[in-house]
């Protein structure tokens, strides 16, 4: 009986190894090991001064289950992303953990997340276990990116209070849905359909000087490693937009 040449075994083994490594590298549902702390001297919810620029919305979105991120902040691209975070101590921690929204930038003692007190306690099995976790201050965790979901909420544009009608427009995007990042935003005139790319000034704040007059259409590019697509709102921002106002886009992203 003839046996395959040893080199064929080597090639086959190499193929299996490369396939396994490739699958591991592209595993979007896999957990990553890390550490998490919580905001010191904070109340149950998040901060109103987070570096994403969400303001008071950033403290209360998702019921206050929010977090600052270090590397996952990604110069603001990570703002609004959702992660499942669960601590790994089986004596205190639940299998489900907590889903948090990134609203701030920061790190502490080699952490990827600084959770709100509420979110930190949500990782525990019981109220007593939550108290034990808070007493530890920093815990080992594992996390993965998950879709953001806001039932009965459309993507909403909040005009920043620092905007100056009609000379300077700044806004943030509320209720970012799905599992993709908003990587580009265009501002389009509804009369002649001319569009221009906006600047990400910091965090999730998009700005432009000399915005066109009349109703405004905002197009958003949602991207991940595999795909990207432009999302066009149903509703325009009215021509007489005002700082501090919110405007419902009329669309949701699955």
C-alpha positions in Angstrom: 0.0 0.0 0.0 1.3 3.4 -1.0 1.4 6.1 1.7 1.2 9.9 1.1 4.5 11.7 1.1 5.3 13.2 4.5 5.4 16.6 2.9 1.6 16.3 2.2 0.9 15.7 5.9 2.9 18.9 6.6 1.0 20.9 4.0 -2.3 19.7 5.3 -1.4 20.5 8.9 -0.3 23.9 7.9 -3.6 24.5 6.1 -5.6 23.5 9.1 -3.5 25.8 11.4 -3.8 28.8 9.1 -7.6 28.2 8.8 -7.9 28.0 12.6 -5.9 31.2 13.1 -7.9 33.0 10.4 -11.1 32.0 12.0 -9.8 33.2 15.4 -8.7 36.5 14.0 -12.1 37.2 12.4 -14.3 35.9 15.2 -16.5 38.8 15.9 -18.4 36.9 18.6 -15.3 35.9 20.6 -14.6 37.4 24.0 -11.4 39.3 24.7 -9.8 39.2 28.2 -9.2 42.5 30.0 -9.9 44.4 33.2 -12.5 46.9 34.2 -12.9 49.6 36.9 -15.7 52.0 37.7 -16.0 55.8 37.9 -14.7 56.9 41.3 -16.9 59.3 43.4 -19.8 58.9 40.9 -23.5 58.3 41.3 -25.1 55.2 39.8 -25.1 56.4 36.2 -22.4 57.8 33.9 -20.8 61.2 33.5 -22.2 64.3 31.9 -18.8 65.5 30.8 -17.7 62.5 28.8 -15.2 63.0 25.9 -17.7 61.7 23.3 -19.6 64.9 23.6 -23.0 63.4 24.5 -23.5 65.6 27.6 -26.3 64.7 29.9 -27.5 62.1 27.4 -24.2 60.2 27.9 -25.0 59.7 31.6 -28.5 58.3 31.1 -28.5 56.4 27.8 -29.1 52.7 28.1 -30.4 53.2 31.6 -27.1 54.5 32.8 -25.2 51.3 31.8 -22.3 53.2 30.1 -18.6 53.2 30.2 -15.4 55.0 29.3 -13.0 53.1 27.1 -9.3 53.3 26.5 -8.1 51.8 23.2 -11.7 51.1 22.2 -12.4 54.8 22.1 -10.4 54.9 18.8 -10.2 58.7 18.7 -14.0 59.0 18.9 -14.9 56.4 16.4 -15.8 54.1 19.2 -18.3 56.5 20.7 -21.8 55.0 20.8 -20.6 51.4 20.3 -22.0 48.7 22.6 -20.1 45.9 24.4 -21.1 42.9 26.5 -18.8 43.0 29.5 -18.8 40.3 32.1 -16.4 39.7 35.0 -14.8 36.3 35.4 -15.0 35.5 39.1 -17.6 32.7 39.3 -18.2 33.4 43.0 -19.6 36.9 42.2 -20.2 37.3 38.5 -23.1 36.3 36.3 -22.7 34.6 32.9 -24.7 37.4 31.2 -22.7 40.4 32.5 -23.9 43.8 31.3 -24.2 45.6 27.9 -22.7 49.0 28.0 -22.5 52.0 25.6 -19.2 53.8 25.2 -19.7 57.5 26.1 -16.3 58.6 27.4 -12.5 58.1 27.1 -10.3 56.9 29.9 -8.3 54.1 31.5 -7.3 53.0 35.0 -4.8 50.4 36.1 -4.5 48.6 32.8 -8.3 48.6 32.1 -10.2 48.7 28.8 -13.4 49.9 30.5 -14.3 52.3 33.3 -17.9 51.5 33.9 -20.6 53.5 35.7 -21.3 52.2 39.2 -24.6 50.9 38.0 -23.0 48.9 35.1 -20.2 47.6 37.3 -22.8 46.2 39.8 -24.9 44.7 37.0 -22.1 42.2 36.3 -22.8 40.5 39.6 -25.1 37.6 40.5 -26.8 39.3 43.5 -27.0 42.6 45.3 -24.5 41.3 47.9 -22.1 40.1 45.1 -22.4 43.6 43.6 -21.2 45.2 46.8 -18.3 42.8 46.9 -17.3 43.7 43.3 -17.5 47.4 44.1 -15.2 46.8 47.1 -12.6 45.3 44.8 -12.6 48.3 42.5 -10.9 46.6 39.6 -11.9 43.1 38.3 -10.8 40.8 35.5 -13.4 40.7 32.7 -14.0 39.5 29.2 -15.8 41.5 26.5 -17.1 41.5 23.0 -18.8 43.9 20.6 -22.6 43.5 20.3 -25.2 45.4 18.4 -26.8 48.4 20.0 -30.6 48.3 20.3 -33.0 51.1 21.2 -36.5 49.8 20.8 -38.9 52.5 19.5 -36.1 55.0 19.1 -34.9 56.4 15.7 -31.4 57.8 15.2 -31.5 61.4 16.4 -29.4 64.4 15.8 -28.7 66.7 18.8 -27.6 70.2 17.8 -24.7 71.1 20.1 -25.3 74.2 22.4 -22.1 75.7 21.0 -23.6 75.9 17.5 -24.1 79.4 16.2 -27.0 79.7 13.7 -26.5 80.2 10.8 -22.6 80.3 10.8 -21.5 77.2 12.7 -23.2 73.8 13.1 -22.1 71.1 15.5 -24.1 68.0 16.4 -23.9 64.5 17.8 -25.7 61.4 16.8 -27.9 59.8 19.4 -29.2 56.1 19.4 -26.5 54.8 17.1 -27.8 51.3 16.3 -26.4 48.0 15.1 -22.8 46.8 15.3 -21.1 49.2 12.8 -19.3 52.4 13.4 -20.2 55.8 12.0 -17.0 56.6 10.1 -18.1 59.5 7.9 -20.9 62.1 7.8 -22.0 64.2 4.9 -24.1 67.3 5.0 -26.3 67.8 1.9 -28.4 70.7 0.6 -31.9 69.6 -0.2 -32.3 72.2 -2.9 -29.3 71.5 -5.2 -28.2 68.2 -3.6 -24.6 69.3 -3.1 -22.9 67.4 -0.3 -19.7 67.9 1.7 -17.9 65.8 4.3 -18.0 67.0 7.9 -15.2 67.1 10.4 -15.2 64.9 13.5 -14.0 67.7 15.9 -13.8 65.3 18.9 -15.6 62.2 20.2 -18.9 61.9 18.4 -19.2 65.7 17.6 -19.5 66.5 13.9 -19.0 70.2 12.8 -19.0 72.5 9.8 -18.6 76.2 9.3 -21.0 78.1 7.0 -23.7 75.4 6.7 -26.0 75.9 3.7 -29.3 77.6 4.2 -32.6 75.7 4.0 -33.4 72.2 5.2 -30.3 69.9 5.7 -29.9 66.3 4.9 -27.3 64.3 6.9 -25.9 61.1 5.4 -24.1 58.7 7.7 -21.6 56.0 6.6 -21.9 52.9 8.8 -18.8 50.7 8.5 -17.2 47.5 9.9 -14.3 45.3 8.7 -16.5 43.6 6.0 -18.9 46.2 4.7 -20.0 49.8 4.7 -23.2 51.5 3.6 -24.6 55.0 3.6 -27.8 55.6 5.6 -30.0 58.4 4.5 -32.6 59.8 7.0 -36.2 60.1 6.2 -36.5 63.5 7.9 -34.3 66.6 7.2 -33.0 69.0 9.8 -35.2 72.1 9.3 -33.6 75.2 7.8 -34.2 77.2 11.1 -32.4 74.7 13.3 -31.6 75.8 16.8 -28.8 75.0 19.2 -29.9 72.5 21.8 -32.7 71.1 19.8 -33.0 67.4 18.8 -34.2 66.2 15.4 -35.6 62.7 14.7 -34.0 61.2 11.5 -37.0 58.8 11.0 -34.7 55.8 10.5 -33.4 52.8 12.4 -30.4 50.7 11.6 -30.5 47.0 12.4 
